[in-house]
Amino acid sequence: MLPNIDYSELPRALQHMLERGRSTAAQALPRRSFLKMAGGFGLAVGVFPHLAGAQSSGASAATSNLKPTEQPSAFVHIAPNGEVTVTINRLEFGQGVHTALPMILAEELDADWSLVRSQLGTNDMAYADPLFGIHLTGGSHTIKNSFTQYRELGARVRAMLLGAAAERWNVDVSTLRTEAGMVLGTGGRKLGYGELAEAAVAFPVPQTIALKDPKDFRIIGQPTQRLDAKAKSSGQQAFGIDFKLPGQLTAVVARPPVFGGKIASLDESAARAIKGVKAVLRVPLDGGAEGVAVIADGYWQATRGRDALTLEWNTSAVEKVDSERQLAQYRELATSPGPLKFDADVAPLATAPQQLEAEFIFPYLAHAAMEPLNCTVSLTVESAEIWVGSQCAGLDAGAAANALGLKPEQVKLNVQMAGGGFGRRFSSTSDTVVEACQVAKAARAAGLTAPIRTLWSREDDIRGGYYRPMHLHHARIGFDESGKVLAWDHVIVGQSITTGTVFGEFQVKDGVDSTATEGMREPYGLPMRLTVHHPKINVPVLWWRSVGSTHTAFVMETLLDDIARATNQDPVAYRMQLFGDNHPRHRDALQLAVDKSGYGKTVLPEGRGWGVAVHESFDSVVAYVVEASVTDGQPKLHRVTSGVHCNLAVNPRTIEAQVQGAAVMGLSMCLAGSAITLKDGVVEQSNFSDYTVARITDVPAFDVHIVPSADAPTGMGEPGLPPLAPAFANAVARLTGKSLRQLPFDLA
């Protein structure tokens, strides 16, 4: 955590982080709203309480009981030409919510989809997660938590437009209907939404509305091209890294090579002599470290200035982690039970007819998003405005206020389009934003009043900490000839992500961080004793796409395959037997993948083998059936067939893209070189030349199939990742007879 942060200044929902799945009311509006009305044109329907003076008394009374997240004025703007702009209450960083949320709202609004646009929001409390009461893009919660919210927003706007049309025509509203951005009346009368927008603002926002029957959906459920597809595929999309204000300067920061290090000595004269360098400033960094910010006209000049610094670091007071020593430490910890997560009798291990013992090793992983970290700050004496790709705008704005000595209402944070993130843009310390604020604060103290963009290089980003934690698993399993597990004794060793953070109160119970154990045991209901060790290591750690399931799915699904092979059972049939009648979504997802892949029916080319895995994360189930081969000791993934159960598919095209992207990220975990290692406290990797991610030549053919469902949607940003690596490993094991016990793969 950042030192000396007064969390009482943050929204109460941040002080009392909710348990997953629990609902709370959104917080009251802050003392000012950052919503800007677009002149006198168009419609921003609904009112906030503090804007009630601009509305009729009826409108004020009608909206008084609505939460900020329920009032359309923050979310919908209809221009005179009928264009509907929908504001997104999340960060868009590749997962497709920039399109899916407008689809949901447009469905109930009966908008003309060709006229729908979208934009990102701010740290205004209207854009908080409607269930959690905080700003949050994570846990694949966007569509799950905002599905009903955006439907109701659209329905409220539609009702107000109908009311305006009924008043203009002096008819009963029940005689009117809407279709594709038009209100239609008897006798062929019609009015476009743009024509009614200004009048509709005077109408009260209805508190209760009727929503469509899903059978009447015409937008939701249709494969739809993303609203940002053209801009992104043509290089026209602006990301946070591209944001520029008049007179803006760029800062880069020299950070200590060991986490938590401080400056021993600094000679900045050569840096100051470089043309374009405006300042060289010492700044406090995350975790008690110190750094040097070089501020210049542009990134090139700032980087040249940083390279010219003569710096010596003091790392004597901080732990210098070494990956080899750390592995030995973890192995030692695994020999004894730690805090208990699951309890079961493991005595049957001693007499089980068949036994299996396995150790699994998972390295640190960098998020390595295509857009490196960045944050722009415009600072005055009384306020600050920030532009950043933030997964938690409220937390980041509150931390910025604390760093700058401002009140929370004096900070506006504009959420920017981000080029990936995978969890890195949501840290409990808000390290990226706080660092940029410290740079801006130091710059202003030095007489620089221009906006400052703090920019990380690729090397800064990969060496900058906040990795998926390194984990070690040790399992002992006893089972009989039918594959029935009689006892399972399991130990996990790995750093806790949430201990010591604002989220630890709800994520850590009896010494066990639930983010490290999610995905263990279920849905198989096995008799497992699970204990956990959370050593404290001087490496900052964070959630990484699909969090604990990145390692637990691999362990569970490869061990189940081992048992199936040991008892001469088909791996699909074995899983179906374990599911029984209690897990229909798992059965349906796996069966769909099996049927579409041709598993058990199609004869594979010589040298190829099948691999299977299925896993639930974030309330969605993804099953993979893969085809793989091994040539000269090198594994190759050829085809991936997926069965996906995420309930109602809002945009099947986005789901397909998310499954493909998550699977490719899961594939990257398997490839040689996909590990962050440390030597004497220094991260050894720095760029894609020595930190492996899947290239186009590694990517297999994909077939994505979705189980039909009308139930409320669940998350899809992360669930496609966990089962890919174990399905691939299971195919390799069936080809080679060697069970894979670590990522990246080691076939030696």
N, C-alpha and C positions, 0 to 999 in steps of 0.2 A: 504494500500500500504506500501511497505517497505520504511523506511525513507531515504532521500537523494539519491535515485536512479536517475542517469542521464539517462533519457530515450532516449536522443539523441544518446547514444551509441548503442541502440537496432536498429534492422532493421526498416526502415521507415513504413513498413506495420504494425508493432506492435504499432507504435505511432499513427497511423490512422486506427484503427480497422474498418473493413468493415461492412457495413450493411449486414444482412443475405441475401444471394442470389446475392449480387453484386459481380462483377468480376473485378479483377485487374491483371496486369502483375506481374509475379514473380520478385523478386528483383535480382539485379546483383549478381554474385558470390562474396563471401567474398574473402579476399586477399589470402587465401589458401583453397584448397579443402582437405577434409579428406579422399577422395577416395583412396584406396590402390589397385594398380594393382597386380595381382597374378603372380609375376615373369614374365617369358617370355612365359607362357603357356596360352592357351585358348584365349578368346576374351572378352574384355570389350569394346564394340563397341561405336563409337562416340567419340568426344573430347570436353573437356572444352577449352575455349579460352586460358587459361594460360598453357595448355598442347599442344597447337597447334604445337610447335616445333617438337614434336614426330611424327607428321602426315605429309602427303603430303600437298602441298599448296592448292590443290583442296579440300581436306578434310576441311582445315581451312576455306576456303571461303564458303564452303557449310554449315558449322555449325554456321557461324558468326551471323546469324539472329535467331538462335534457342535459346529459353530460357533454363536455367539450368534444369528446370523440363521437358524439351522436349528431352534432349540428353540422348541416351541410355547408355552411358558409366557408369553412376552412378547406373544404374538399372539392367543391364543384364551382366552376365558372363557365357560364354560357355566353358566348360572344354574339353580337348582332347577326353575324353570318351563320349562326347555328353551331359553330365549333364548341365542343364540350371539352374543357381541360379538367382533368382529374388529378388532384394532388395525392401523392403516395405517402403513406405514413411509415415508410421503411427506407432502408438503403437498398438501391438497386446495384448489385455488383455481379450480375451475370445470371441470377437465378430466375429472372423473368417476371418479377412482380410489377415491373413498370408497365406490363401489358395485362397480366392476370387480374390485378385489382381493378383497373378500368373496365375490363370485361364484365366483372361481377356487378359493378355499379351501373354500367351501361345496360346490362340486362334488365334490371328493374326500372331504370329510367326510360327504357324503350328508345334509346338513342340511336342515331344513325352512326354505325360503327366507323364508317369512312370519315366522320367528322370528329372522332374522339382523339384527344391528345393527352399526354401525361407529363407531370413535373414532380420533382422531389420537394419535400417539406423542410421544416426547421425544427428547433427544439421547443416550439410551442406545444403546450400540453394536449392540444387537440390531436397531435400526431403520436401520442403514446399508444402502446399496445392496449386495446380496449379491455382485455382480461387482466393483464399484469399491472397496468397503471403506470408503466414506465416506457420510455422509448427503447425499443429492442428489435433488432433484426438478428435473429439467432434461433437455434433449436428447431429450425424448419417450422416456425410458428406462424408465418405471415398469413398464408391462405387459411390455415386452420383457425386462427384467432380472429381474423378480419373478414371472413366469408359473410357472416350474418351482418356485421357492421356495414360493409360496403353495399350489401343488398338493401339494407334499410336506408342508407344515405340516398341511394338512387330512387327508392320508392318515395321518400319524402319530397325530393325535388319534383318528381313526376306529379305528385298530388298538388303541389303548389302551382305548377304550370297548368294543370287542369282547372284549378280554381280561378286562375287569371283568365283563361279562355272562357269559362262559364260566365264570369262577370262581364267580359267584353261583349259576348253574344246574348247576355241576359237569358241564359238557359240553365236548366238543372244540370249539375255536373255529372249526374248519372247517365246523361244522354251522350256523353263524350267518351272517346277512346283515344289511345295514342299508338303511334306506329312510326318507327324509324325517324325519330326527331320531329314528329308532327303531332299536333292535336287535331283530331278529326271530329266533325260534327255532322248533323243531319243536313241533307240537301247539298252535299258535296263541299261544305265549308271546311277549311283547314287553315291552320296557323303553324308556322315553324317555331320551334323552341326559341330561336333567336329573337323573334318578334314579340314573344311573351315574357322574355327574361326580366326586363326592367319592371314590368307590372307585377310579376310573381313575387318579387322581393318584399312587397307589402303584405303578403299573405302569411299567416302564422305557420310555423313549422309543425306538422302533425306529430304528436308523440307516439301514436300507435298507427300502424299501417299494415295492410295486407300484402303479403309477398306472393310471388308467382308459384304455381305448382311446377316442380321441376320438369314435368312433361311438356310444359309450354316454353321452355328455354329455347332461344334461337341464337344466342351468343355463347353462353356457358356451354362447354362440352364440345365446341367446334374447334378443329385444328386451325389456329389463327397465327398469322405472321406477327412477330413481335413489333411493337411500335418503334423500338430503337434499332431494329435489324438493319435498315438501310444506312443509317448514320454510322453504325459500328462497322458494317462490312465495307463501307466506302472511305473510312478514315476520317469522317467528319464529326464523329461524336467527341464532345469535350468531356474530359474527366477532371477530377480534382487537380491532377498534376498540371493541367492546361490552364487553370484559372489565372486570370491576370487583371490587375487593377492599374489605373494610371499611376505612374511613378513607382510601381512595385519593385522591391528588391528581393534577391534570393539569398537564402542562407544555407550553408551546409555545415555540419557539426563533426568535429573530430572527437570520437568517442574512445574511451579506454579499451585496450585489447582484452582485458579481463573484466567481467561484470563487477561493477561496484568500485572500480579503480578511480583514483584521483590524480590531479595534476601535481607532478613533482617540480617541474621547471618548464618554462615556456619562453621561447624567443620568437616573437612575431614580426620582427622587422622585415624579413624577406617577403612575408605575406602582404604586409601593408604596402610594400613597394610595387606590387603588381597592379597594373592599370585596371580600374574598375572596382577594386576592393575598397569598401567604404568603412568597414570596421572589423576588428578582431576582438571578440569578447568572451570572457569566461562565463559559463552558464552551469547551473545545477542540472543534473540529469536524473533519470529514473533510478530507483534503488540506491540513492545516496551517492551516486557517481558524480563526477565533474567532467565537463567537456569544454571545447573551444568552438564557438560559432564564428564562421567567416561569412560576412555579409558583403554582397557585391551587386553589381548591375545585373548579372545573370549567372546561370548555373556554371558555365565554363569558367568565368573569372573567379567565382567562389571556390570551385574545385581546385583551380590552380593555386589559389591562395592557401587552401588547406594543405595541399601537397608541399607547400613551401615552409610550413611551420616546422620549427625545431622543438619537439616535444619529448619530455620524459615523464613516465607515468609511475605513480606510487601504487603498487598492488600488494604491498606487504600485509595489509590488514584484511584481505579477502581470500576466500578459498579458491584455489586453482584446481579446477576439476580436470581429471584425466579419465578418458572413457574406459581404458583398460582397468584402472583401479576401481572405477565406479562399478563396473560389471562384477568384479570380485566382491565388492561390498554388498551388492545386491544378492549375489549367490549366498553369501554368508547369512544375510537377513532371511532368506527364503528357507533356511534350515529350521527356523523356529516360527511357531504361529504368532501372528500379530493380532490386532483388533479384529473382532469377529463380525462378518457381514451375514453369512448364512451358517446355520448350525445343523449338523446331521451326524448320525452315528457312523464313524469310519471304522469301527471294529471289524466289519465283514471284509475289509481289505485283506486281512491276514489269511483268510480261508477261501477267498474268491478263486474259482477255477481258472480264470484268466486275469492277468494283471498287466497294466500299462503304466509306464512312468515317462514323463516328458518335461523338458525345460524349453521355454520359448523366450526369445530375445527380440525386443523391438527398440530401435534407436530413436534418438531425438529426430524430429522432422521439422523443417522450416515450412512456412506457409507459401513463400515464394510466388506470390501473386504477380501477374504480369505488370501491374502498375505498382511501382515502389511506393512506400509511405510518403505522405506529403500533407502539409497543412498551411493555410494562408491566414494571417491574422492582421486585421486593421485595428489599431489601438489608439484611443484617445484617453484623456484624463478621466472621463466619466463613463466610457463604454468601450465595448469590444465587439467586433463582428468577425466571425470565423467561417471559413469555407473548407470543408473536409469531408471525405467519404467516411461517415461515422455509422457504426452499427448501434450506437447508443447515444443519441444526440443529447439527451437530458443529462446523463452521467458525465459526458465529455464537457458540456457547457458548465455544469456545476464545478467540475475540477478546474476548468479554465478560470472561472470566477475566483476561485480560491487562490490559484497561482498568481492572478493579476491583482488581487486585493480589491475585487469588485463584488457587488451583490449579484446573485444569480440573474435577476431581472435586467441587469445591465449588459448581459452577454447574449448575443444572438448567434446561433450556429446554423449555417445553411448547409444542408446535406447535399453532397456532390455525387455525381455518378462515379462509381469506383470500378477499376479494372481488376476485379477479384478481391479476395480478402480471406475467405475460408476460416474466419474467426479472429484473424490478426487485427482487424479494425474494431475490436471490442475487448479491451483489456480493462480490468478493474481499476488499474492505476491511471487509465487514460494517458498513457505515456507519450504517445505521439502528439496529442493536442497540448498537453502540459509542456512538453519540450518546446514546441513552437511558441507557446505563450511566454515561456521564460526567455526565449530569444528575442521576441518582440518587446518584452519588458526591458531587457538589457539594452536593446537598440534605442528605445525611447530615452532611457536614462543617459545614453551616450549622445543624444541630440538628433537621432534619426527618427523622423515622424512618419516616414513612408510605410505602407503596408509591407509585411515581410512574409515571403513564402519560404518555409523550411522544407527542404527536399532531401530525401534519402536516395543514395545511389543503390544499385542492385547489390553491391557488396555490403553497404550499410544494412540493407534490408535482411540479407541472409545471415549476417553476423550479429544482427541487432537483438537477438534474444526472443523470448516468448515463443518457445517451440512446443510441439506436441511432446509430452514427457517421454523419456526413456522408460520402458517397462520390462520386467522379467516375470514370467509365470512359471510356476512349478506345479505339476499335476501328478497325482497318483490315483489310478482308477482300478477298481475291481469289478468284473462283470462275468456273466455265465455264458454258456455255449450259444444261447439264443440272443445274446447281445444285451440282455437286461443288466443295467448298471446297478450293482449292489452297494457300492460306496465310492465317493469321489472326494478326495482331499486336495484342496487347491490353495495356493498362496500367490498373491500378487504383490510385487514390489515396484513402486513408482512414486514420483512426487505428486503431491496433491495440487490441483489447479486452484481450488477455491479456499483452502485454509488460509486464514489471515486476511481475507478480502471481505467486502461487503456481502458476498454471496455465501460465505462459509457457514453462517448461522443456519442456513437451510439445506446446504448441500452436504455438510459434514455431520455425521451422526455417530456417536460412540467411537470417534477416531477414524472413521472410514469416509472418504470422499466418494460420494455416489457417482461422480463422473468417471471414476476409475473402474467401477464395477458394472456399469450399465451394460446389458447384453450378456451377462453371465447367467447360466443355468436355464433361463427362460428361452423358448416356451416349452422346454422338454420336461420340466418338473423333476429333475434328477436329484437323488439324495446327496447333496453336496455340502461339505463344510468349506467355507471360503473365508480366509483371513487375509488381512492386507497390512502392508508396511508402507508408510509415507515418509521416507527419509528427507531431510532438508538438505538441498544441494544448491550451490551458487550458480544456478542456471535458471533464468526466468522461463516459466512455462505457462501454457494457455491452451484453451480448447482449439482443436484442429478438426476440420470438417468430419463430422460424425463422432467426434469426441472419443469416449471410451470404447465405442464399438469398432474403432480402427484396429484395436488389438484383441478385444474380447471375442468378436465374431470370428477372427482367424483361429483363435484357440479352440473355441467351441466346435466350429464346423470342420476343422481338420481332425480333431480328436474323435468326433462322431464317425467320420469316414474311416479312421483307423479301426474303430470297433467294428464297423460294418465289414471291413476287409478281413479282420481277424476271425469273424464268425461267418464268412462267406455269404454275406448278404448284399443285395443291391442297395446302393446308398440312398436312392430315392425311396424305395420300399421301406427301408429302415427308418427314415425320417417320417414317412407317413404313419408308420406304426407308432412312433413316439408321439406324434401329434394327437393321435386318437380322434375323438370327436370334439375336442375342446378348442381347436385352433383352426376354424374354417378359412380364415384369411390366409394363413400360412399354406394350408393345403391347396387353396385355389391358385395362389401365386406360383407355387412350385409346379402344380399340375399344368398350368398354362405354359410355363417355360419348357417343361418336358414335352408337351404336345407340339408346340411350335418348333422346337429344336430337332425333332425326330429322334430324340434319345430312346434307345432301346429298339428302334425300328430301322434307322438308317445305318448302313455299314460305312464307317469312317475310312478315309484313305489310310493306307499303311503308314504306321508311325504316329498316328494321331490317337488321342484318348479323350474320353469324356471327363468332365469335372462338374460337381454340383455343390451348391451352397445356398442357403436361405437364411435371412436374418431380418428381424424387425428392429427399427430404430425410429424414434420420433413419430411413433404411431403408424408408420407405414411399413409394409413388408415387401422386400425385393428378393426374388429368387433368380439365380443364374445357372444356366447350363452352358458350359463352355467346351470348346474344342481346342486342344493344345498339342504341341509336339516338343520333343527334345532332340536337338541335333548337336553333336560334338559338345555335349554338356551345357548347351544353351537352351533354355526354355523359350518357347514362342507361343503366343496366344493368337489363334486364328479366327475364332468366331465366338460371339457372346450372344446368347438368347436370354432375354429377361422376361419374367412375369412380375408385374407390379400391381400391388393392391394398396391404393391410396384413397379408397372410396371414390367420391365423385371427382372426375378429371375435369378441372376448369378449362385448361388449355392442353389438350393431348400433345401438341407440338412442343410445348415447354417441358412437359414431363419427359418426353423422349430425349430432349436436349440435356435435361438435368441428369437422367440416368446415364447417358453417354459420357457427359463430362465427369460425373462422379466416378464412373467405372475407369475412365482413363487416369484419374487421380489415384484410384485404388491400384491400378496397374503400375503406376510409377513407384509405389511402395515396394513392389516386387523386384525392380530392376537394380542391377549392381550400381552402387554409387549413390543410392537414394538414402543417405543417412547423414546426419549432423554429428560430428565427432569433435572431441576437445582434447587438446594436449597442453598441459601446464596452464590450464584455464583459458586457452585461446581456441576459438572455433576454427577448425581447419578448412572449412569450405567457404567459398566467397561468391560464386557465380554459377551459372548453368554449365560451365566447363568442368566443374568438379562437384556439382550437386545435381544428380540426375532427375530429370522429369521425362515422361514418355514423349518420344518424338512421333511424327506422323508415320514413320516406318514401323513403329511398335504397335500402332493402333489396329485392333482387329475389326472385322465386319460386325455390325451390331443389328440386332432385331429386338425392338422394344414392344412389348404387348401389355396392355392394361386390362385388368379384371374389371368388367362393367359393374358399376355400383351407383346408387342414388343417395347413399349416405353422405353426411357432411364431410368435406375433404379433410385429409390429413397432410402432413408435410412431405415435401419432395426434394428439398435442397441438398439433403445429406444422405438419405437412406440408400441411394444407389451405390455408395462407396464400400461399406463394410463387407458384403459377401463376395466381391470380385476376387480379392487376393486368395481367400480360402478355396474358392471354386477352381482357380488357376492352380493352386498348390495341390489340390486333390487330383486334378488331371495329371500333373507331373508325377505324383506319388503312384498313381496306377500304372503309369508308363515305366517308371524306374524302380518301383518297389521301395523307394526311400521317402519317408515322411519328412516334410519340410518343417523345421522348427524355428525359423527366424525370418525376419524381413530386414533387408532385401534377401531374396532367395540365395541359398548357399548349397549348390549341388555337389560340392567336393566330398 
